[in-house]
Amino acid sequence: MIKVVYEVVPHDGGWAYRLGDVYSEAFPSHAEALEAARIVAAEQQVGGDSAEISWQDEKGKWHEEYAEGGDRPETEVVDSKWKSGGSAEAFPRA
């Protein structure tokens, strides 16, 4: 099973969550970014209809595949604010 990890980090004068190298919009407070990341992680758990999807990889190549609507990844929110103290606050989902 795939695991998707959202990390809450300082960004653009505020706070954001990121997935890999992709950042969300900046939020004025850490609490708002953390709540947004939790919402996005929870939404990843909601199944949908099976469908044909296309996506672009990091090299710019497009791919086509069939996605099962009920095949949802495991998600986690990691709060980088607490990493500097030696421990990360993590919020696993599903």
BATI-695911 format. One line per field, with one value per atom (N, C-alpha, C, O, CB): residue number from 1; atom name; x negated, y, z negated. Coordinates in Angstrom, 2 decimals. Glycine has a CB too. Layout:
i = NUM | ... .
at = CA | ... .
xx = X | ... .
yy = Y | ... .
zz = Z | ... .
//
This chain:
i = 1 | 1 | 1 | 1 | 1 | 2 | 2 | 2 | 2 | 2 | 3 | 3 | 3 | 3 | 3 | 4 | 4 | 4 | 4 | 4 | 5 | 5 | 5 | 5 | 5 | 6 | 6 | 6 | 6 | 6 | 7 | 7 | 7 | 7 | 7 | 8 | 8 | 8 | 8 | 8 | 9 | 9 | 9 | 9 | 9 | 10 | 10 | 10 | 10 | 10 | 11 | 11 | 11 | 11 | 11 | 12 | 12 | 12 | 12 | 12 | 13 | 13 | 13 | 13 | 13 | 14 | 14 | 14 | 14 | 14 | 15 | 15 | 15 | 15 | 15 | 16 | 16 | 16 | 16 | 16 | 17 | 17 | 17 | 17 | 17 | 18 | 18 | 18 | 18 | 18 | 19 | 19 | 19 | 19 | 19 | 20 | 20 | 20 | 20 | 20 | 21 | 21 | 21 | 21 | 21 | 22 | 22 | 22 | 22 | 22 | 23 | 23 | 23 | 23 | 23 | 24 | 24 | 24 | 24 | 24 | 25 | 25 | 25 | 25 | 25 | 26 | 26 | 26 | 26 | 26 | 27 | 27 | 27 | 27 | 27 | 28 | 28 | 28 | 28 | 28 | 29 | 29 | 29 | 29 | 29 | 30 | 30 | 30 | 30 | 30 | 31 | 31 | 31 | 31 | 31 | 32 | 32 | 32 | 32 | 32 | 33 | 33 | 33 | 33 | 33 | 34 | 34 | 34 | 34 | 34 | 35 | 35 | 35 | 35 | 35 | 36 | 36 | 36 | 36 | 36 | 37 | 37 | 37 | 37 | 37 | 38 | 38 | 38 | 38 | 38 | 39 | 39 | 39 | 39 | 39 | 40 | 40 | 40 | 40 | 40 | 41 | 41 | 41 | 41 | 41 | 42 | 42 | 42 | 42 | 42 | 43 | 43 | 43 | 43 | 43 | 44 | 44 | 44 | 44 | 44 | 45 | 45 | 45 | 45 | 45 | 46 | 46 | 46 | 46 | 46 | 47 | 47 | 47 | 47 | 47 | 48 | 48 | 48 | 48 | 48 | 49 | 49 | 49 | 49 | 49 | 50 | 50 | 50 | 50 | 50 | 51 | 51 | 51 | 51 | 51 | 52 | 52 | 52 | 52 | 52 | 53 | 53 | 53 | 53 | 53 | 54 | 54 | 54 | 54 | 54 | 55 | 55 | 55 | 55 | 55 | 56 | 56 | 56 | 56 | 56 | 57 | 57 | 57 | 57 | 57 | 58 | 58 | 58 | 58 | 58 | 59 | 59 | 59 | 59 | 59 | 60 | 60 | 60 | 60 | 60 | 61 | 61 | 61 | 61 | 61 | 62 | 62 | 62 | 62 | 62 | 63 | 63 | 63 | 63 | 63 | 64 | 64 | 64 | 64 | 64 | 65 | 65 | 65 | 65 | 65 | 66 | 66 | 66 | 66 | 66 | 67 | 67 | 67 | 67 | 67 | 68 | 68 | 68 | 68 | 68 | 69 | 69 | 69 | 69 | 69 | 70 | 70 | 70 | 70 | 70 | 71 | 71 | 71 | 71 | 71 | 72 | 72 | 72 | 72 | 72 | 73 | 73 | 73 | 73 | 73 | 74 | 74 | 74 | 74 | 74 | 75 | 75 | 75 | 75 | 75 | 76 | 76 | 76 | 76 | 76 | 77 | 77 | 77 | 77 | 77 | 78 | 78 | 78 | 78 | 78 | 79 | 79 | 79 | 79 | 79 | 80 | 80 | 80 | 80 | 80 | 81 | 81 | 81 | 81 | 81 | 82 | 82 | 82 | 82 | 82 | 83 | 83 | 83 | 83 | 83 | 84 | 84 | 84 | 84 | 84 | 85 | 85 | 85 | 85 | 85 | 86 | 86 | 86 | 86 | 86 | 87 | 87 | 87 | 87 | 87 | 88 | 88 | 88 | 88 | 88 | 89 | 89 | 89 | 89 | 89 | 90 | 90 | 90 | 90 | 90 | 91 | 91 | 91 | 91 | 91 | 92 | 92 | 92 | 92 | 92 | 93 | 93 | 93 | 93 | 93 | 94 | 94 | 94 | 94 | 94 .
at = N | CA | C | O | CB | N | CA | C | O | CB | N | CA | C | O | CB | N | CA | C | O | CB | N | CA | C | O | CB | N | CA | C | O | CB | N | CA | C | O | CB | N | CA | C | O | CB | N | CA | C | O | CB | N | CA | C | O | CB | N | CA | C | O | CB | N | CA | C | O | CB | N | CA | C | O | CB | N | CA | C | O | CB | N | CA | C | O | CB | N | CA | C | O | CB | N | CA | C | O | CB | N | CA | C | O | CB | N | CA | C | O | CB | N | CA | C | O | CB | N | CA | C | O | CB | N | CA | C | O | CB | N | CA | C | O | CB | N | CA | C | O | CB | N | CA | C | O | CB | N | CA | C | O | CB | N | CA | C | O | CB | N | CA | C | O | CB | N | CA | C | O | CB | N | CA | C | O | CB | N | CA | C | O | CB | N | CA | C | O | CB | N | CA | C | O | CB | N | CA | C | O | CB | N | CA | C | O | CB | N | CA | C | O | CB | N | CA | C | O | CB | N | CA | C | O | CB | N | CA | C | O | CB | N | CA | C | O | CB | N | CA | C | O | CB | N | CA | C | O | CB | N | CA | C | O | CB | N | CA | C | O | CB | N | CA | C | O | CB | N | CA | C | O | CB | N | CA | C | O | CB | N | CA | C | O | CB | N | CA | C | O | CB | N | CA | C | O | CB | N | CA | C | O | CB | N | CA | C | O | CB | N | CA | C | O | CB | N | CA | C | O | CB | N | CA | C | O | CB | N | CA | C | O | CB | N | CA | C | O | CB | N | CA | C | O | CB | N | CA | C | O | CB | N | CA | C | O | CB | N | CA | C | O | CB | N | CA | C | O | CB | N | CA | C | O | CB | N | CA | C | O | CB | N | CA | C | O | CB | N | CA | C | O | CB | N | CA | C | O | CB | N | CA | C | O | CB | N | CA | C | O | CB | N | CA | C | O | CB | N | CA | C | O | CB | N | CA | C | O | CB | N | CA | C | O | CB | N | CA | C | O | CB | N | CA | C | O | CB | N | CA | C | O | CB | N | CA | C | O | CB | N | CA | C | O | CB | N | CA | C | O | CB | N | CA | C | O | CB | N | CA | C | O | CB | N | CA | C | O | CB | N | CA | C | O | CB | N | CA | C | O | CB | N | CA | C | O | CB | N | CA | C | O | CB | N | CA | C | O | CB | N | CA | C | O | CB | N | CA | C | O | CB | N | CA | C | O | CB | N | CA | C | O | CB | N | CA | C | O | CB | N | CA | C | O | CB | N | CA | C | O | CB .
xx = -0.84 | 0.00 | -0.89 | -1.94 | 0.96 | -0.46 | -1.17 | -0.91 | 0.20 | -0.75 | -1.93 | -1.76 | -2.04 | -3.08 | -2.71 | -1.11 | -1.23 | -1.50 | -0.72 | 0.06 | -2.61 | -2.98 | -2.95 | -3.68 | -4.39 | -2.10 | -2.04 | -2.86 | -2.69 | -0.54 | -3.74 | -4.56 | -4.22 | -4.19 | -6.06 | -3.97 | -3.68 | -5.02 | -5.80 | -2.73 | -5.27 | -6.56 | -6.39 | -5.37 | -7.45 | -7.39 | -7.36 | -7.47 | -8.23 | -8.52 | -6.69 | -6.71 | -6.15 | -5.08 | -5.92 | -6.87 | -6.41 | -5.87 | -4.83 | -5.33 | -6.58 | -6.19 | -5.11 | -4.64 | -5.74 | -4.72 | -3.70 | -3.98 | -5.12 | -2.29 | -2.93 | -3.05 | -2.29 | -1.31 | -2.50 | -2.75 | -2.09 | -2.28 | -3.04 | -2.67 | -1.56 | -1.86 | -2.42 | -2.09 | -0.59 | -3.26 | -3.83 | -3.77 | -3.75 | -5.27 | -3.75 | -3.82 | -4.98 | -4.88 | -2.46 | -6.07 | -7.28 | -7.79 | -8.09 | -6.99 | -7.89 | -8.37 | -7.23 | -7.48 | -9.33 | -5.99 | -4.84 | -4.23 | -3.90 | -3.78 | -4.10 | -3.57 | -2.13 | -1.70 | -4.44 | -1.38 | -0.04 | -0.18 | -1.30 | 0.82 | 0.94 | 0.90 | 0.35 | 0.39 | 2.32 | -0.14 | -0.65 | 0.51 | 1.45 | -1.67 | 0.44 | 1.43 | 0.78 | -0.42 | 1.99 | 1.54 | 0.95 | 0.42 | -0.54 | 1.97 | 1.03 | 0.59 | 0.28 | 0.76 | 1.67 | -0.55 | -0.89 | 0.36 | 0.53 | -1.91 | 1.24 | 2.46 | 3.35 | 3.92 | 3.25 | 3.46 | 4.29 | 3.69 | 4.41 | 4.45 | 2.38 | 1.73 | 1.86 | 2.10 | 0.25 | 1.71 | 1.85 | 3.26 | 3.44 | 1.48 | 4.26 | 5.65 | 5.93 | 6.60 | 6.61 | 5.41 | 5.60 | 4.96 | 5.54 | 5.01 | 3.77 | 3.10 | 3.90 | 4.01 | 1.68 | 4.44 | 5.28 | 6.52 | 6.92 | 5.70 | 7.13 | 8.32 | 7.96 | 8.66 | 8.94 | 6.86 | 6.44 | 6.12 | 6.49 | 5.21 | 5.44 | 5.11 | 6.38 | 6.45 | 4.23 | 7.36 | 8.63 | 9.37 | 9.97 | 9.52 | 9.32 | 10.00 | 9.36 | 10.04 | 9.96 | 8.09 | 7.42 | 8.01 | 7.90 | 5.92 | 8.65 | 9.21 | 10.58 | 11.06 | 9.32 | 11.20 | 12.55 | 12.44 | 11.79 | 13.28 | 13.09 | 13.10 | 13.99 | 14.79 | 13.56 | 13.86 | 14.67 | 14.96 | 14.90 | 13.97 | 15.27 | 15.54 | 14.23 | 13.27 | 16.47 | 14.20 | 13.04 | 13.03 | 14.09 | 13.08 | 11.82 | 11.73 | 10.38 | 9.41 | 11.98 | 10.34 | 9.08 | 8.50 | 9.19 | 9.28 | 7.23 | 6.60 | 5.32 | 4.71 | 6.30 | 4.92 | 3.63 | 2.87 | 3.47 | 3.80 | 1.55 | 0.72 | -0.66 | -1.11 | 0.62 | -1.32 | -2.64 | -3.70 | -3.55 | -2.68 | -4.75 | -5.81 | -6.79 | -6.65 | -6.55 | -7.80 | -8.75 | -9.59 | -10.19 | -9.65 | -9.65 | -10.40 | -9.53 | -10.00 | -11.06 | -8.24 | -7.33 | -6.61 | -5.86 | -8.08 | -6.83 | -6.18 | -4.77 | -4.57 | -7.03 | -3.81 | -2.43 | -2.18 | -2.70 | -1.44 | -1.36 | -1.01 | 0.51 | 1.19 | -1.67 | 1.02 | 2.44 | 2.58 | 1.82 | 3.08 | 3.54 | 3.77 | 5.19 | 5.90 | 2.77 | 5.58 | 6.89 | 6.74 | 5.89 | 7.50 | 7.57 | 7.51 | 8.77 | 9.88 | 7.31 | 8.60 | 9.72 | 10.22 | 9.42 | 9.31 | 11.49 | 12.06 | 11.88 | 11.80 | 13.50 | 11.82 | 11.69 | 10.25 | 10.01 | 12.47 | 9.30 | 7.89 | 7.29 | 6.81 | 7.10 | 7.30 | 6.85 | 5.53 | 5.30 | 7.91 | 4.66 | 3.37 | 3.49 | 4.47 | 2.38 | 2.52 | 2.39 | 1.87 | 1.04 | 1.44 | 2.33 | 1.85 | 1.32 | 1.68 | 2.98 | 0.44 | -0.12 | -0.42 | -0.80 | -1.41 | -0.25 | -0.65 | -1.80 | -1.68 | 0.56 | -2.91 | -4.09 | -4.28 | -4.28 | -5.37 | -4.44 | -4.57 | -6.04 | -6.63 | -3.75 | -6.65 | -8.08 | -8.41 | -9.57 | -8.55 | -7.42 | -7.67 | -8.29 | -9.06 | -6.37 | -7.96 | -8.44 | -9.70 | -10.29 | -7.36 | -10.12 | -11.32 | -12.57 | -13.47 | -11.49 | -12.65 | -13.87 | -14.12 | -15.26 | -13.79 | -13.07 | -13.23 | -13.56 | -13.64 | -11.99 | -13.76 | -14.17 | -13.04 | -13.29 | -14.84 | -11.80 | -10.69 | -9.69 | -9.48 | -10.00 | -9.09 | -8.09 | -6.73 | -6.52 | -8.36 | -5.80 | -4.41 | -3.80 | -3.74 | -3.61 | -3.36 | -2.81 | -1.36 | -0.97 | -3.62 | -0.58 | 0.84 | 1.20 | 1.60 | 1.68 | 1.06 | 1.38 | 2.86 | 3.69 | 0.90 | 3.20 | 4.58 | 4.74 | 3.83 | 5.00 | 5.88 | 6.26 | 5.22 | 5.36 | 6.52 .
yy = -1.17 | 0.00 | 1.24 | 1.27 | -0.01 | 2.25 | 3.52 | 4.33 | 4.30 | 4.32 | 5.05 | 5.93 | 7.36 | 7.63 | 5.51 | 8.26 | 9.67 | 10.44 | 10.35 | 10.20 | 11.20 | 11.95 | 13.44 | 13.93 | 11.52 | 14.16 | 15.62 | 16.17 | 15.74 | 16.14 | 17.13 | 17.72 | 19.20 | 19.91 | 17.52 | 19.66 | 21.07 | 21.77 | 21.38 | 21.24 | 22.83 | 23.51 | 25.02 | 25.48 | 22.97 | 25.80 | 27.24 | 27.45 | 26.76 | 27.98 | 28.41 | 28.64 | 30.01 | 30.38 | 27.55 | 30.75 | 32.01 | 32.98 | 33.60 | 31.72 | 33.12 | 34.05 | 33.54 | 34.28 | 35.30 | 32.30 | 31.70 | 30.23 | 29.82 | 31.93 | 29.45 | 27.99 | 27.33 | 27.88 | 27.49 | 26.15 | 25.39 | 23.91 | 23.53 | 25.75 | 23.08 | 21.66 | 21.31 | 21.95 | 20.79 | 20.30 | 19.90 | 18.39 | 17.64 | 20.39 | 18.00 | 16.60 | 16.51 | 16.97 | 16.07 | 15.92 | 15.92 | 17.33 | 18.00 | 15.29 | 17.80 | 19.15 | 20.12 | 21.24 | 19.12 | 19.71 | 20.54 | 21.10 | 20.37 | 19.73 | 22.44 | 23.13 | 23.56 | 23.84 | 24.36 | 23.59 | 24.16 | 25.68 | 26.21 | 23.67 | 26.37 | 27.81 | 28.10 | 27.23 | 28.44 | 29.29 | 29.67 | 30.05 | 30.72 | 30.85 | 29.62 | 29.96 | 30.89 | 30.77 | 28.67 | 31.84 | 32.78 | 32.13 | 32.63 | 33.82 | 31.04 | 30.42 | 28.94 | 28.28 | 30.59 | 28.45 | 27.04 | 26.19 | 25.16 | 26.75 | 26.61 | 25.85 | 25.70 | 24.63 | 26.52 | 26.75 | 26.68 | 25.71 | 24.95 | 28.07 | 25.75 | 24.84 | 23.39 | 22.49 | 25.20 | 23.17 | 21.83 | 21.29 | 20.14 | 21.82 | 22.12 | 21.70 | 21.40 | 20.42 | 22.79 | 22.24 | 22.01 | 20.69 | 19.94 | 23.16 | 20.41 | 19.14 | 17.95 | 16.94 | 19.12 | 18.07 | 16.98 | 16.75 | 15.61 | 17.30 | 17.83 | 17.70 | 17.01 | 16.10 | 19.10 | 17.45 | 16.84 | 15.36 | 14.53 | 17.58 | 15.03 | 13.63 | 12.79 | 11.67 | 13.52 | 13.34 | 12.62 | 12.44 | 11.40 | 13.37 | 13.45 | 13.35 | 12.29 | 11.71 | 14.70 | 12.02 | 10.96 | 9.59 | 8.67 | 10.95 | 9.46 | 8.18 | 7.89 | 6.76 | 8.15 | 8.90 | 8.75 | 8.10 | 8.62 | 10.12 | 6.97 | 6.27 | 6.98 | 7.84 | 4.84 | 6.63 | 7.23 | 6.20 | 4.99 | 8.45 | 6.67 | 5.79 | 5.37 | 6.14 | 6.48 | 4.18 | 3.74 | 4.53 | 4.85 | 2.21 | 4.85 | 5.68 | 5.52 | 5.08 | 7.16 | 5.88 | 6.00 | 7.36 | 8.37 | 5.85 | 7.39 | 8.66 | 8.85 | 7.88 | 8.72 | 10.09 | 10.40 | 11.28 | 12.10 | 11.11 | 11.11 | 11.89 | 12.07 | 11.27 | 11.22 | 13.14 | 13.49 | 13.22 | 13.64 | 14.96 | 12.52 | 12.23 | 13.40 | 14.40 | 10.94 | 13.27 | 14.36 | 14.70 | 15.77 | 14.00 | 13.80 | 14.05 | 14.62 | 14.86 | 12.78 | 14.84 | 15.43 | 14.42 | 14.82 | 16.37 | 13.13 | 12.11 | 11.83 | 11.70 | 10.81 | 11.74 | 11.46 | 9.96 | 9.22 | 12.16 | 9.52 | 8.11 | 7.98 | 8.89 | 7.50 | 6.87 | 6.54 | 5.26 | 4.31 | 6.39 | 5.23 | 4.00 | 3.96 | 4.97 | 3.88 | 2.78 | 2.56 | 2.64 | 1.96 | 1.19 | 3.45 | 3.61 | 3.07 | 3.49 | 5.08 | 2.13 | 1.59 | 2.65 | 3.23 | 0.30 | 2.91 | 3.93 | 3.66 | 4.60 | 4.08 | 2.40 | 2.06 | 1.86 | 1.60 | 0.83 | 1.98 | 1.77 | 3.07 | 3.88 | 1.24 | 3.27 | 4.53 | 4.34 | 3.30 | 5.06 | 5.36 | 5.24 | 5.46 | 6.04 | 6.24 | 5.00 | 5.35 | 6.78 | 7.15 | 4.34 | 7.60 | 8.98 | 9.29 | 8.65 | 9.95 | 10.30 | 10.75 | 12.24 | 12.72 | 9.93 | 12.97 | 14.37 | 14.46 | 14.01 | 15.30 | 15.03 | 15.20 | 16.69 | 17.48 | 14.55 | 17.07 | 18.47 | 18.80 | 18.42 | 18.78 | 19.51 | 19.82 | 20.80 | 20.91 | 20.38 | 21.50 | 22.45 | 21.76 | 22.36 | 23.15 | 20.49 | 19.76 | 18.96 | 18.39 | 18.84 | 18.89 | 18.12 | 18.70 | 17.95 | 18.06 | 20.01 | 20.62 | 20.24 | 20.29 | 22.13 | 19.85 | 19.43 | 17.96 | 17.44 | 19.72 | 17.28 | 15.89 | 14.91 | 13.71 | 15.61 | 15.38 | 14.47 | 15.15 | 16.36 | 14.02 | 14.39 | 14.92 | 14.48 | 13.34 | 14.45 | 15.40 | 15.07 | 14.52 | 15.23 | 16.32 | 13.31 | 12.68 | 12.32 | 11.95 | 11.43 | 12.42 | 12.14 | 11.12 | 11.51 | 13.43 | 9.83 | 8.81 | 8.76 | 9.03 | 7.45 | 8.41 | 8.25 | 6.85 | 6.31 | 9.32 | 6.29 | 4.96 | 3.99 | 2.82 | 4.97 .
zz = 0.00 | 0.00 | 0.00 | -0.64 | -1.22 | 0.71 | 0.78 | -0.48 | -1.02 | 2.04 | -0.94 | -2.08 | -1.63 | -1.03 | -3.26 | -1.91 | -1.56 | -2.84 | -3.80 | -0.82 | -2.87 | -4.06 | -3.75 | -2.89 | -4.57 | -4.47 | -4.38 | -5.54 | -6.68 | -4.42 | -5.26 | -6.30 | -6.44 | -5.43 | -6.01 | -7.65 | -7.92 | -8.14 | -9.00 | -9.17 | -7.33 | -7.33 | -7.19 | -6.68 | -6.21 | -7.64 | -7.37 | -5.86 | -5.18 | -8.12 | -5.33 | -3.88 | -3.55 | -4.02 | -3.15 | -2.75 | -2.17 | -3.22 | -3.02 | -1.14 | -4.32 | -5.37 | -6.31 | -7.17 | -4.76 | -6.15 | -7.01 | -7.17 | -7.35 | -6.44 | -7.11 | -7.23 | -6.09 | -5.59 | -8.60 | -5.68 | -4.62 | -4.92 | -5.81 | -3.21 | -4.18 | -4.21 | -2.84 | -1.84 | -4.56 | -2.81 | -1.53 | -1.38 | -2.35 | -1.39 | -0.14 | 0.24 | 1.22 | 2.36 | 0.88 | 0.77 | 1.61 | 1.76 | 0.77 | 3.00 | 3.01 | 3.30 | 3.60 | 4.04 | 4.46 | 3.38 | 3.71 | 2.43 | 1.50 | 4.51 | 2.40 | 1.23 | 1.44 | 2.56 | 0.90 | 0.34 | 0.36 | 0.37 | 0.38 | -0.86 | 0.37 | 0.17 | -1.23 | -2.10 | 0.37 | -1.43 | -2.75 | -3.66 | -3.24 | -2.64 | -4.90 | -5.92 | -6.92 | -7.18 | -6.63 | -7.50 | -8.44 | -9.72 | -10.32 | -8.81 | -10.13 | -11.39 | -11.19 | -10.27 | -12.47 | -12.10 | -12.12 | -12.32 | -11.65 | -13.23 | -13.23 | -13.53 | -12.29 | -12.07 | -14.65 | -11.48 | -10.27 | -9.25 | -8.61 | -9.64 | -9.09 | -8.15 | -8.61 | -7.81 | -7.98 | -9.92 | -10.47 | -10.27 | -9.89 | -11.95 | -10.52 | -10.34 | -8.86 | -8.53 | -10.86 | -7.96 | -6.52 | -6.10 | -5.32 | -5.70 | -6.62 | -6.29 | -6.80 | -6.11 | -6.88 | -7.98 | -8.53 | -7.66 | -7.43 | -9.98 | -7.19 | -6.34 | -5.03 | -4.59 | -6.05 | -4.40 | -3.13 | -3.33 | -2.49 | -2.56 | -4.42 | -4.70 | -4.87 | -4.38 | -5.95 | -5.57 | -5.76 | -4.44 | -4.20 | -6.77 | -3.59 | -2.28 | -1.40 | -0.55 | -1.56 | -1.58 | -0.83 | -1.13 | -0.33 | -1.14 | -2.28 | -2.71 | -2.10 | -2.17 | -4.20 | -1.50 | -0.94 | 0.43 | 1.34 | -0.85 | 0.57 | 1.85 | 2.85 | 2.48 | 1.68 | 4.08 | 5.14 | 6.20 | 5.95 | 5.75 | 7.38 | 8.51 | 9.17 | 9.20 | 9.54 | 9.68 | 10.46 | 11.76 | 12.31 | 10.74 | 12.25 | 13.45 | 14.12 | 13.51 | 13.11 | 15.39 | 16.11 | 15.75 | 15.81 | 17.68 | 15.37 | 15.02 | 15.82 | 16.28 | 13.52 | 15.98 | 16.58 | 15.61 | 14.90 | 17.98 | 15.57 | 14.67 | 15.27 | 16.09 | 13.29 | 14.83 | 15.36 | 14.30 | 13.15 | 15.81 | 14.67 | 13.71 | 13.63 | 14.34 | 14.08 | 12.75 | 12.52 | 13.74 | 13.79 | 11.38 | 14.72 | 15.95 | 17.06 | 18.17 | 16.44 | 16.76 | 17.74 | 18.62 | 19.52 | 18.60 | 18.39 | 19.20 | 18.66 | 17.45 | 19.21 | 19.58 | 19.19 | 19.17 | 20.01 | 20.14 | 18.21 | 18.05 | 17.98 | 17.51 | 16.77 | 18.45 | 18.37 | 17.55 | 17.76 | 19.80 | 16.64 | 15.88 | 15.35 | 15.33 | 14.73 | 14.94 | 14.34 | 12.83 | 12.26 | 14.78 | 12.19 | 10.74 | 10.09 | 10.42 | 10.36 | 9.18 | 8.41 | 7.44 | 6.71 | 7.65 | 7.41 | 6.54 | 5.06 | 4.27 | 6.82 | 4.67 | 3.27 | 2.81 | 1.64 | 2.99 | 3.75 | 3.42 | 2.92 | 3.71 | 4.66 | 1.61 | 1.01 | 0.29 | -0.32 | 0.05 | 0.35 | -0.33 | -1.84 | -2.31 | 0.25 | -2.57 | -3.98 | -4.01 | -3.18 | -4.76 | -4.96 | -5.04 | -6.43 | -7.41 | -4.68 | -6.48 | -7.74 | -7.62 | -6.56 | -8.10 | -8.72 | -8.80 | -9.79 | -10.93 | -9.23 | -9.35 | -10.19 | -10.42 | -9.48 | -9.54 | -11.67 | -12.04 | -12.25 | -13.27 | -13.31 | -11.30 | -11.37 | -12.49 | -12.88 | -10.06 | -13.01 | -14.10 | -15.30 | -16.05 | -14.51 | -15.49 | -16.66 | -16.37 | -17.29 | -17.16 | -15.11 | -14.77 | -15.40 | -15.79 | -13.26 | -15.50 | -16.03 | -17.48 | -17.95 | -15.91 | -18.19 | -19.57 | -19.70 | -20.82 | -20.34 | -18.58 | -18.62 | -18.43 | -18.29 | -19.89 | -18.43 | -18.16 | -17.24 | -17.33 | -19.48 | -16.37 | -15.45 | -15.91 | -16.31 | -14.00 | -15.86 | -16.17 | -14.89 | -13.89 | -16.73 | -14.91 | -13.71 | -13.96 | -15.07 | -13.30 | -12.91 | -12.99 | -11.93 | -10.83 | -12.82 | -12.20 | -11.21 | -10.91 | -11.78 | -11.67 | -9.70 | -9.28 | -8.72 | -8.08 | -8.23 | -8.96 | -8.46 | -8.76 | -8.41 | -7.01 .
//
